Amino acid sequence: MKKNMLTILILALSILNLVLGAVIVFTVVPTTIRTNKLISKVATAIDLELQDTEGAEEPVVDIADLEVYQIPEDLTITLKKGESDASNHYAVVSVSLSINTKSDDYKELQPSVELNVNVIKEIINDEFSKYTVNDVTENKEVIKKEILKRIQEYFNSDFITSISVGKLLVQ
């Protein structure tokens, strides 16, 4: 009789364990999935990057493989007016491009950099003019990244590896 009671008790506990396992699977897992989606949306909204661990870093280019192209003259850019601004504000910017000489596209695209200097100036002007006088100095790195991204899109290549702002005067 004791063996039968023990067997019934073990069977009841096994069924209870199975039921609780099923409850966990059907209630906790969907909630966790929805929470992960929400976190991803919030991170995207505030412009955080969710990086994978498989080398999402930008490739490092040896300094010996870089060629610097200086935009011939300083650019004077009209900045976006702030809410309380009555007059226009300007930024005087000196920009140079770092070009990877070991890139596959270097020989083909390097001569076109000088030919397209006006387009590059326009891209630089567009990006800086999106910001107010107070925001330019705070968002300098963001502006540089956007300029680099747009120039790389324009040339359809990543042979230009970085943008340097040597002089930035804001008034």
C-alpha positions as a printed Julia matrix, in Angstrom:
171×3 Matrix{Float64}:
  0.0    0.0     0.0
  2.85   2.42    0.82
  4.44   1.77   -2.58
  1.2    2.63   -4.39
  0.78   5.85   -2.39
  4.38   6.82   -3.1
  3.88   6.1    -6.81
  0.68   8.19   -6.87
  2.47  11.05   -5.06
  5.38  10.96   -7.53
  2.95  10.87  -10.46
  0.99  13.84   -9.04
  4.18  15.86   -8.51
  5.37  15.02  -12.04
  2.05  16.21  -13.51
  2.2   19.37  -11.38
  5.77  19.99  -12.6
  4.67  19.52  -16.21
  1.74  21.94  -15.76
  3.93  24.6   -14.11
  6.55  24.19  -16.85
  3.86  24.74  -19.49
  2.59  27.83  -17.64
  6.08  29.28  -17.57
  6.63  28.6   -21.27
  3.33  30.15  -22.35
  3.37  33.19  -20.04
  6.97  34.18  -19.37
  8.54  33.57  -22.8
  6.09  35.76  -24.82
  6.43  38.51  -22.24
 10.21  38.34  -22.51
 10.03  38.53  -26.3
  7.79  41.6   -26.15
 10.13  43.21  -23.61
 13.13  42.64  -25.89
 11.27  44.2   -28.82
 10.38  47.22  -26.69
 13.98  47.66  -25.56
 15.15  47.49  -29.19
 12.62  50.14  -30.23
 13.62  52.45  -27.38
 17.32  52.0   -28.18
 16.63  52.83  -31.81
 14.58  55.87  -30.85
 17.38  57.33  -28.75
 19.99  56.31  -31.33
 21.91  53.75  -29.31
 23.77  51.11  -31.18
 23.23  47.52  -30.2
 26.57  46.03  -31.15
 27.2   42.39  -31.81
 30.42  40.85  -30.57
 31.56  39.74  -34.02
 33.85  42.68  -34.77
 31.44  45.47  -35.56
 34.32  47.92  -35.2
 35.48  50.06  -38.07
 38.61  48.79  -39.78
 41.78  50.46  -38.59
 43.88  51.94  -41.38
 47.63  52.33  -40.87
 48.7   55.96  -40.84
 51.25  55.24  -43.57
 48.35  54.23  -45.84
 46.48  57.52  -45.39
 46.56  60.48  -47.73
 45.13  63.76  -46.5
 43.2   65.96  -48.91
 42.68  69.48  -47.59
 39.6   71.33  -48.87
 41.27  74.34  -50.56
 39.58  77.16  -48.64
 37.79  77.61  -45.36
 34.03  77.3   -45.6
 31.73  79.97  -44.17
 28.42  78.35  -43.29
 25.19  79.98  -42.17
 23.89  78.08  -39.15
 20.3   77.29  -38.27
 18.58  80.04  -36.29
 17.72  79.24  -32.7
 14.37  80.02  -31.13
 15.6   83.25  -29.54
 18.01  84.34  -32.31
 17.29  87.58  -34.09
 20.38  87.53  -36.3
 22.18  84.93  -38.37
 25.07  82.96  -36.95
 27.98  81.62  -38.95
 30.64  78.92  -38.69
 34.0   79.09  -40.39
 35.26  75.56  -40.97
 38.51  74.1   -42.27
 38.0   70.5   -43.39
 40.29  67.73  -44.6
 39.57  64.21  -45.79
 41.64  61.14  -44.91
 41.86  58.81  -47.9
 42.94  55.17  -47.66
 45.59  54.6   -50.35
 45.29  50.8   -49.98
 41.57  50.8   -50.77
 40.44  48.95  -53.89
 38.72  52.11  -55.17
 41.62  54.48  -54.48
 43.17  54.62  -57.97
 39.8   55.01  -59.65
 38.18  57.52  -57.27
 41.07  59.61  -55.9
 41.23  61.92  -58.97
 37.49  62.51  -58.7
 37.81  63.93  -55.17
 39.27  67.17  -56.49
 36.78  67.26  -59.35
 33.88  66.89  -56.9
 35.14  69.34  -54.29
 32.03  71.51  -54.76
 29.74  68.58  -54.0
 31.83  67.79  -50.9
 31.55  71.44  -49.8
 27.79  71.3   -50.3
 27.54  68.15  -48.14
 29.62  69.82  -45.41
 27.49  72.98  -45.66
 24.24  71.0   -45.47
 25.28  69.07  -42.39
 26.58  72.07  -40.44
 23.57  74.21  -41.33
 21.24  71.73  -39.6
 22.54  72.89  -36.2
 22.23  76.08  -34.18
 25.2   78.04  -32.92
 24.98  76.34  -29.51
 24.65  72.85  -30.94
 27.57  72.93  -33.38
 30.34  72.59  -30.83
 28.43  70.01  -28.79
 27.65  67.83  -31.83
 30.93  68.14  -33.72
 31.54  64.37  -33.78
 27.98  63.65  -34.9
 28.33  66.16  -37.72
 31.63  64.63  -38.81
 30.07  61.14  -38.88
 27.12  62.35  -40.96
 29.42  64.16  -43.4
 31.57  61.03  -43.75
 28.51  58.85  -44.28
 27.11  61.13  -46.99
 30.46  61.44  -48.78
 30.9   57.66  -48.73
 27.38  57.29  -50.13
 28.12  59.86  -52.83
 31.29  58.09  -53.97
 29.71  54.67  -53.32
 32.91  53.65  -51.57
 34.59  53.76  -48.18
 38.0   54.87  -49.49
 37.54  58.12  -47.54
 37.98  56.91  -43.98
 37.55  60.02  -41.86
 36.83  63.73  -41.78
 38.96  66.19  -39.81
 37.76  69.62  -38.78
 40.94  71.6   -38.19
 39.42  74.97  -37.48
 35.93  75.64  -36.24
 35.0   79.24  -35.49
 31.41  79.88  -34.48
 29.82  83.32  -34.22
